[in-house]
Amino acid sequence: MKVSVKVNSMWKKSQLIKLLCVLVVLSFPVAGTSQQKTNTPEAKGKITGSGPAVLWRSPEDIASRNLFYGSGGKQDEPHPAFTFLNEDLDGTSPKFNVRDQNEVKWKVKLGPEARPETVASRFLWAVGYFADENYFLSNMRIEDMPRRLKRGQDLVEPGGLVQNVRLEREPKGKKIEAWKWRHNPFTDTRELNGLRIMMALINNWDLKNQNTAVHMGSDGTESEGSQQTYRISDLGASFGAAGRGRWWRGKMSSGNLEVYSQTKFISKIRPEYVDFMTPTQPVLPCVMRLPFFGRLCLGWIGNHIPRADAKWMGQLLAQLSPDQIRDAFRAGGYSPQKVDGFAKVIESRIAELNKL
């Protein structure tokens, strides 16, 4: 008994020390970051180039959009054979670049984010936002695969075979920079609020600035005055939990129907504003892990959104048919049961928006 009490006391003390460390660091948030990044365009909230900034385009054909093939359509889908080019070490998921038989370059993502990212890109594109051309393949064989990858080697089978992968087509134009959720040309606009709502709809909780991108010359030109399109560049943490927390510990953080279906969508409704559950603040044990520390200040993205803007987005989403919604999940290679399960959650959430 004495040993048990002593261990319990020591654990409480260690947790208290961790909490005090967090409070100390949080008391100096600006000094610790601004001095390192003030000279970069992203830190100032500015993007190089003089072309018009575009976040959203009016989707006049929502009801007829093909959500199985997404923004690239059938004409842009990848064509084997694939040849390995190089490994991409950005982010947390294993990735590498390949070239298909038509000389088109693709970024291949392995792991649990492959399916949900493919699906998420289709919903954003459906309602007018810019999205990468993503395709899911249940398997693909890659020529000239190195003997060993730095990441994801356990996912590569003999002969260069990989399974359940997302292929992202090399975008037209040039990636300029990431953009900031708090500081961008669209602050307080209906269009940016709509994007915030879409992140809650799909439970994409990984909303750090590094997961955004501005592309210049998406029309194929790269002149200084070319159009600059703002988009979310990483949607892999979708269709699972609303954030990093104890309650889903041991479960996949994305593409998890059980967790996604149990997550609350709208957390609070006020006369003029609405709050969403996603993104949820990480709990203390996760805060102490460096990769999640930077997500402490992301909760505002899902909060204090005008009800009128939420209803506007609901009206756009309501134009999608049940078949279109299910096509998006079929594109991610989900089983018929999961396709129907995910679709029912989406339909329920769209109905919630339209009741506001």
N, C-alpha and C positions, 0 to 999 in steps of 0.2 A: 504493500500500500504506500509506504513512504517513497519507494522508487517511482511509482506511478505519479504521485503528487509532484515529485521533484521534476520529472520529465515534462509534465503538463505545464508547470510553472516556467520552465526553461523555454518551452514552445511559445508561450504567451509573451515572454520577454523578447524573443526573436522577432515575433510579429510586430510588437510595439516598436522595436528598433527599425524595422523595415518601413513602418508607417511614418516614423519621424524622418527617415531619410527622404521619403517621397515628399513630405511637406517642405523640407528644406530646399529640395531641388525646385519644387513648384513655386517657391517664393522668389525665384530668380529666373523666370522663363524667358524674358526678353534678352537679358544680358548674356545668357548662355548660347543664344542662337543668332541674334542679329549681327554680332560682330563677325561671325564667320561667313555670312551670306549676303551682306549688304551690297556687295559689288556685283552680284549676279542679277540678271533680268528677272528671274523667278522671285527672288527675295524682295524686289521692289514692286512686284505685282505687274511688271511691264514685260511685253513680248516684243522682240525685235521684228522689224519689218513695218511697212506702212499700209499694207492692204487691209480691206474691210474684215472685221472680226465677225464670225458667224457661229452661233451655237445650235440653232434650230431652223428648220425649214418647214413650211406648212405642208403637211402630208395629205394632199387632196385625195389620194387613192388608198386610204387605209384598208378599206374593206376588200380590196383586190390584191393587196400585197402578198407575195409568196413568202411565208415565214419559214418554210422548210429550207429554202436556199438562202434567204436573207439578202443583205445589201448587194452582194456580188452576183446573185442570180445563178442559174444553172450554168450560164456561159463562162463564169469565172471559176468554177470548181476545179480543184487540183487534178492533174492527170499523171499517173505513174508512167515511167519509172522515176524514182526519186534518188538524188545523189546528195550525200552529206557534204556540207560546206564548212561549217564551223560551229562550235558550241557557244551558246549565249548564257552568261553567268549572272545576268540581272535577275532581281526578284528572288523568290523562294522556290518556285517550281522549276524542275529540270527543263531546259529548253535547248534547241539547236536549230540551225538554219539548213534548209535543203533547197535543191532546184529540181523542178519537175521536167517532164519531157518537152514541154513548151518553153523552157528556159525561164519560167516564172519562179521567183524566190518565195519561199514560205518559211515562217517561224513555227516550229513544231513544239507544242507544250505537252509534257507528260504528266501523269498523276491525276488526283481527284478533281482538279480545277478544269480539266479539259471539257467535260460535258456542260457544267453550268455556265461557263464563259461563252460557249457556242450558243446556248439558248438565250442568255441575257442580251447579247448583241442584237438579236433579232427583235426583241421587244423595244429596245431603244430606237432602232431604225424604223420600226413600224409606226411610231408616233412622231417622227420627224427629227430625231437626233442623229448625229454622225456616229457611225459605228464601223469598226474594223470588219473586213471580210473574213469571217471565220467559218470553217467547215470541220465537221467531226468525222474521223475515220475509225472504224472498229479495229482495223489493223492496217499496217503498211510495212513494206520491206524497203530498206534503204541501202543503197550501194555505197561502197567506200566508207562504211561506218568504222570509226577508229576502234582499236582493240579495247579501249577503256575510256569512258566518259568521266569527267570530274564529278558530275551529279547524275543520278538516275540510272546508273549502270545496271542496277538490279531490275530495271524495267525493260531492258533490252535483251531479247532472246537470240539464240544462235542464228547466224545468217542475216543479222541486221533487222530482225522483225521486232516491231513495237506494236502495242495494242492500246486502243482507247485513247486516241490523241486528238488534239485540236491543231488545225493548220490555219495560220493567219497569213493572208496574202500580203506581200510587201506593198505598202501603201504608195499611191501616186504622190508626187511632190516630196517635200522634205519636212521632217520633224524639227521644229524650231526649239521648243522648250516645254516644260510642264507649266500648268497654270494653277493658280491658287483659288480654293473655294471662297475664301474671304475677300480676295482682291482680284477682280477681273472686270472686263467691260460690261458684264451682264448683271452685276450686283443689284438686288431688289427688283429684278424683272420677273415677269410671269414665266418666261422660258427657263431661267435658272431655277426658279422654284419648282417648275415641272420636273427638272432633272433630279432635284432633291427628292421629290415624291417617287420618281422611278427607282431611285436607289432603295427607298423603303419598300416599294412594291416587291422587288426581287431580293430583299434582305442582303444587299451588298454593303457589308459593314467596314470593308477595308478601304476607307476613303481618304487615305493620305494623299498629299499633293503629288507625290511621285507617280501615282497611278492615273494621272491626267496627261494630256498631250495637246499641243497646238501643231497642226500641220499646215504648211504654206504650200500653195500650189496643188491643192487636191484635184484641180481640173487638168493636171498634167503640166502646167507651167510653173516656173520657179522664179519669176521676176520679183523685184522688191515690192511691187504693188499687188502681188497675187493675193487672192482670198485666203484668209487664215481661219481654219476650221478648228473649233474647240470640241474635245471629246474625252471620254473616259477610256484610258488605254488598257486597263486591267480590270476585268469583271469576274475574275475567277472565284472570289469569295462570296458568291451569290447562291440563293436558294438553300440556305441552311439556317444557322443561328443569326440573331439580330446583332450579335457582338461577341466579344470574348468574355466568357463568364463561367462560373463553376457549374451552373446547372446543366450544361451540355458537355461537361468534361468526359472524355473518352469517346465522343462521337465526332464524325467528320464535320468540319466547319463549313462545308459547302456541298451543294448537291445532295442534301439529306432530307428526303421527303418527311420523315417522321418529325424531325426537329422543325423544319419549315412550317409544317401544318399546325404545330403547337405554338408557334410564335404569334404574339399579338401584333396587329398591324398598326392601328391607330391607338395611341396611348391616352390622348386627352383632346377633348373638343371644347373650344371656347366660342363665344359669339362671333368673333372675327378671325380667329386663328385655330390651327389644328397642330397637334404634335404627333409624331410617328415614333414607333419603338426603335426603328433602325436609324442611325447606328447607336447601340447601347454602349455606355462607358465600360471599359474593362474593369474587372474587380481587382482587389489589391494583389493577390498572388500573380496575376497576369501583368499588372503594372510593373512589378519588380523585374519582369523580363524585358530587356531592352527593346526588342522588336515591337512591343505593344505599348511602350511608354509614350511614344509619339502620338498615340491615338486617344490620349486623355482629353483632348480639346476638340473632338470631332462630333460630340453629341448634339451640338447646336444645328448641324446640317439637317437633322430630321425634325427640328422644333420650330415653332412660331411661324408656320407657313400660312398665308392667307387662305381662308376657306374657299374663296372664289377661285384661286389658282388650283387648289386641290380638286375642286369640282370640274374645272376646265380640263385637267388631265384625265379625270374620270370619264368625261364625255368623249375624249379622243380614244381612250382605251375601249370604251363600250362599243366602238365601231368594229372591233375585232370579233370575228365569229368564233364559235366553239372549235371549229375545225382549224382555223388559223392558230389559235392558242395551242392546240394539241400538236400542230405541225412544228411549232417552235421547239417543243420538247422531243418530238420525234427526231428532229435535226441533231439533237444531242445524244442520240443513241440509247435513250431510256426504254425500258420495257413497256409494253402496253399498259400494264397496271400502274406504273409510276407516271407515265404520260398523263393518264386520266387523273391520278391523284394530285400531281402538281397543277394541272389545268384547273381543277376545282378550287384550289387555294387562290389562284390568280383571279378566277371569276368571282369568288367571294370578296376579294379585296377591291376589285373594280366596282362591285355593287356598293361596298362601304363608301367609296369615294363619291358615288352618285347619290347617296343618301344625305350628304352634307348640305 
